[in-house]
């Protein structure tokens, strides 16, 4: 049993992404974070907030960041979320600006006194878990490390195959903190590698997959922003206390479109990582749907009304009527609204080309 946090804990959930790699299941009007992909009646966002509440014990200590287009969806799905806890990005500017805005908001006293000494947890909205217990242990461990050290704390996973779609963490020395999970200094972050390099990482014991899940003391993170992303830091600090919404509209679009890893984590020296082994489903592409749904006797996975005859290893999503497959294998078949997609499973990454072409042709109604 891990000791309890001795500081207030806030969970920050980024719900502003477009989910274009999951098109056409994920659409501009209703991106993947607002979808129920399991048939449970709960969206990815609602499930993430449910887990966040187990870490914070209060919806008052959960922040959600989104864009104007999705405010109504957030309010519809999270009716108990206080209005002050919904932070709205004027435009999308990647995770550095999002998390900086959240940290500035917390440093100004959201929730009352002592917030500047709070622990901020960053939870991806597009992760799912068959067994949540190891994930909770990892996040609570990261929070404890952040609470008792002046460190920016990441969570990494031992790689199980040579993934080229994930970033990696290069481990440094092990830090003895008498916790149930290993904690290491972090030498560096590595961007998504080619397969040959990913295979080298897999064979080494020095690399972990980066999960995009972080914990830090708000004051420590603010200091890191000031040092490593001074333009972002000064821009947000100039918005006043509380943040002036009109000024935010003007200044936010000027911020660099950059990830928190590139802006801060890759530059900072006070970075630690928790070595975890939970099994996550990263809902990042159509191919990931095969991990969510249970296969039938022929290896097909599906959601919605589907009839598959003499067909193997297909991924099928259908939100209306019936989809029938006969004598096909290794396909992705998506029917949603007025859009149908059919492609080989190994061509799923080319979805981005279709999205680009639809944009070029001005066919926005299908995005």
LUMFI-221899 format. One record per residue (C-alpha): y, x negated, z. Coordinates in steps of 0.5 Angstrom, whole numbers, m for minus. Example, Ala and Ser with C-alpha at 12.3 -4.5 7.8 and 13.67 -1.06 7.14 Angstrom:
BEGIN
[[m9 m25 16]] [[m2 m27 14]] 
% end
This chain:
BEGIN
[[0 0 0]] [[7 m3 m2]] [[12 m3 3]] [[18 2 2]] [[24 1 m2]] [[30 m1 3]] [[35 1 m2]] [[37 7 m6]] [[33 7 m12]] [[36 10 m19]] [[32 11 m25]] [[35 11 m32]] [[32 14 m38]] [[35 13 m45]] [[34 19 m49]] [[38 18 m55]] [[33 15 m60]] [[32 18 m67]] [[24 17 m67]] [[25 15 m74]] [[18 12 m75]] [[15 18 m72]] [[18 22 m78]] [[17 28 m80]] [[14 30 m73]] [[20 27 m70]] [[27 30 m73]] [[34 29 m72]] [[35 35 m69]] [[29 34 m64]] [[27 27 m64]] [[20 25 m61]] [[23 25 m53]] [[24 32 m54]] [[17 34 m56]] [[11 36 m53]] [[5 32 m56]] [[0 34 m52]] [[0 41 m51]] [[1 41 m44]] [[8 45 m45]] [[12 38 m43]] [[16 34 m47]] [[16 26 m47]] [[23 27 m43]] [[20 32 m38]] [[14 27 m37]] [[18 21 m36]] [[23 25 m31]] [[17 27 m27]] [[15 20 m26]] [[22 18 m24]] [[22 23 m19]] [[16 20 m15]] [[20 14 m15]] [[27 16 m13]] [[25 23 m9]] [[31 26 m12]] [[34 29 m19]] [[40 27 m16]] [[38 19 m17]] [[36 20 m24]] [[40 19 m30]] [[39 21 m37]] [[43 18 m43]] [[43 21 m49]] [[48 23 m55]] [[52 29 m57]] [[47 32 m62]] [[42 32 m56]] [[46 34 m50]] [[43 42 m51]] [[36 39 m51]] [[37 35 m45]] [[40 41 m41]] [[35 46 m44]] [[29 41 m42]] [[32 39 m35]] [[36 45 m32]] [[36 42 m25]] [[39 35 m28]] [[46 35 m25]] [[52 34 m30]] [[54 28 m27]] [[48 25 m28]] [[48 26 m36]] [[51 20 m39]] [[53 22 m46]] [[54 16 m52]] [[59 17 m57]] [[55 13 m62]] [[48 10 m62]] [[49 3 m59]] [[42 0 m57]] [[40 m1 m50]] [[45 m6 m48]] [[51 m1 m48]] [[47 4 m45]] [[45 0 m39]] [[51 m3 m38]] [[54 4 m38]] [[49 7 m33]] [[50 1 m29]] [[58 2 m29]] [[57 9 m27]] [[53 7 m21]] [[57 2 m19]] [[63 7 m19]] [[59 11 m13]] [[55 16 m17]] [[51 19 m11]] [[55 17 m5]] [[57 10 m2]] [[52 4 m2]] [[51 5 m10]] [[53 m1 m12]] [[47 m4 m8]] [[42 0 m11]] [[36 m1 m15]] [[36 1 m22]] [[30 2 m26]] [[30 3 m33]] [[24 7 m36]] [[22 8 m43]] [[22 15 m45]] [[16 14 m50]] [[11 11 m46]] [[5 15 m44]] [[m1 14 m39]] [[m8 16 m38]] [[m8 13 m31]] [[m1 13 m28]] [[m3 9 m21]] [[m3 2 m24]] [[4 4 m28]] [[7 6 m21]] [[4 0 m17]] [[8 m4 m23]] [[14 m1 m23]] [[15 m1 m15]] [[13 m8 m15]] [[19 m10 m20]] [[23 m5 m15]] [[21 m9 m9]] [[22 m16 m12]] [[29 m14 m15]] [[31 m11 m8]] [[29 m18 m4]] [[31 m23 m10]] [[38 m24 m14]] [[33 m23 m20]] [[33 m19 m26]] [[26 m16 m26]] [[22 m15 m32]] [[15 m12 m33]] [[9 m15 m38]] [[2 m13 m40]] [[m3 m18 m41]] [[m4 m17 m49]] [[m11 m14 m51]] [[m10 m16 m59]] [[m5 m20 m63]] [[0 m14 m64]] [[6 m16 m68]] [[10 m9 m66]] [[12 m12 m59]] [[16 m17 m56]] [[13 m22 m52]] [[14 m26 m45]] [[13 m33 m44]] [[11 m34 m37]] [[13 m40 m32]] [[11 m41 m25]] [[8 m36 m21]] [[12 m34 m15]] [[9 m33 m9]] [[12 m26 m6]] [[6 m24 m2]] [[5 m18 m7]] [[m1 m15 m10]] [[1 m16 m17]] [[3 m23 m20]] [[10 m25 m21]] [[12 m30 m25]] [[19 m34 m27]] [[20 m32 m35]] [[21 m38 m39]] [[23 m34 m45]] [[23 m27 m49]] [[20 m28 m56]] [[21 m23 m61]] [[16 m19 m65]] [[12 m25 m68]] [[8 m26 m74]] [[0 m24 m74]] [[m2 m32 m73]] [[3 m33 m68]] [[1 m27 m64]] [[m6 m29 m64]] [[m4 m36 m61]] [[m1 m32 m56]] [[m7 m27 m55]] [[m11 m34 m54]] [[m6 m37 m49]] [[m6 m34 m41]] [[2 m35 m42]] [[4 m29 m45]] [[5 m22 m44]] [[7 m16 m48]] [[14 m14 m46]] [[14 m7 m44]] [[22 m5 m44]] [[21 m3 m37]] [[26 m7 m32]] [[29 m7 m25]] [[35 m10 m22]] [[40 m9 m16]] [[46 m6 m20]] [[51 m12 m17]] [[46 m17 m20]] [[46 m14 m27]] [[53 m13 m27]] [[54 m20 m25]] [[49 m22 m31]] [[53 m17 m36]] [[60 m21 m34]] [[57 m28 m35]] [[53 m26 m42]] [[56 m20 m45]] [[63 m21 m43]] [[66 m16 m48]] [[61 m11 m46]] [[63 m12 m39]] [[70 m12 m40]] [[70 m6 m45]] [[67 m2 m40]] [[71 m4 m34]] [[77 m2 m37]] [[75 5 m38]] [[77 7 m31]] [[74 10 m24]] [[71 15 m26]] [[70 13 m33]] [[75 16 m38]] [[72 20 m43]] [[77 20 m48]] [[77 12 m47]] [[70 12 m48]] [[70 15 m55]] [[75 10 m57]] [[72 4 m54]] [[64 5 m54]] [[64 5 m62]] [[67 m2 m62]] [[61 m5 m58]] [[55 m9 m61]] [[49 m6 m63]] [[45 m10 m59]] [[39 m10 m55]] [[39 m11 m47]] [[34 m17 m48]] [[38 m20 m54]] [[45 m19 m50]] [[43 m21 m43]] [[35 m22 m41]] [[34 m28 m46]] [[40 m32 m44]] [[40 m31 m36]] [[36 m36 m32]] [[35 m31 m26]] [[29 m27 m30]] [[22 m26 m26]] [[17 m21 m29]] [[11 m17 m26]] [[4 m18 m29]] [[1 m11 m30]] [[m5 m9 m33]] [[m4 m1 m34]] [[m6 2 m40]] [[0 5 m44]] [[1 9 m50]] [[7 7 m54]] [[9 13 m58]] [[12 9 m63]] [[9 11 m70]] [[5 16 m73]] [[m1 12 m72]] [[0 12 m64]] [[m2 19 m64]] [[m9 17 m65]] [[m9 15 m58]] [[m6 21 m55]] [[m11 26 m58]] [[m18 27 m57]] [[m23 25 m63]] [[m28 30 m65]] [[m35 29 m67]] [[m32 26 m74]] [[m27 21 m71]] [[m21 26 m73]] [[m15 27 m68]] [[m11 33 m69]] [[m6 38 m65]] [[m5 45 m68]] [[m10 49 m72]] [[m14 44 m76]] [[m21 45 m80]] [[m24 39 m82]] [[m30 39 m86]] [[m34 32 m88]] [[m28 28 m86]] [[m27 22 m82]] [[m22 19 m78]] [[m16 23 m80]] [[m10 24 m76]] [[m7 31 m77]] [[m1 35 m74]] [[0 42 m75]] [[6 46 m72]] [[5 53 m76]] [[m1 56 m80]] [[m8 52 m81]] [[m9 45 m85]] [[m16 44 m88]] [[m19 38 m90]] [[m25 37 m94]] [[m28 30 m96]] [[m23 25 m94]] [[m22 20 m89]] [[m17 15 m86]] [[m11 20 m87]] [[m5 22 m84]] [[m3 29 m85]] [[3 32 m82]] [[5 39 m83]] [[12 41 m80]] [[17 46 m82]] [[18 45 m89]] [[15 38 m90]] [[8 36 m91]] [[7 28 m91]] [[0 25 m93]] [[m1 18 m93]] [[m7 13 m91]] [[m7 11 m84]] [[m6 4 m86]] [[1 6 m89]] [[4 9 m83]] [[9 3 m83]] [[12 5 m89]] [[15 12 m87]] [[21 8 m85]] [[22 7 m93]] [[21 15 m94]] [[27 16 m89]] [[31 11 m92]] [[30 14 m99]] [[31 21 m96]] [[38 19 m93]] [[40 16 m100]] [[38 22 m104]] [[42 26 m99]] [[36 30 m97]] [[39 31 m90]] [[36 37 m88]] [[29 34 m88]] [[30 29 m83]] 
% end
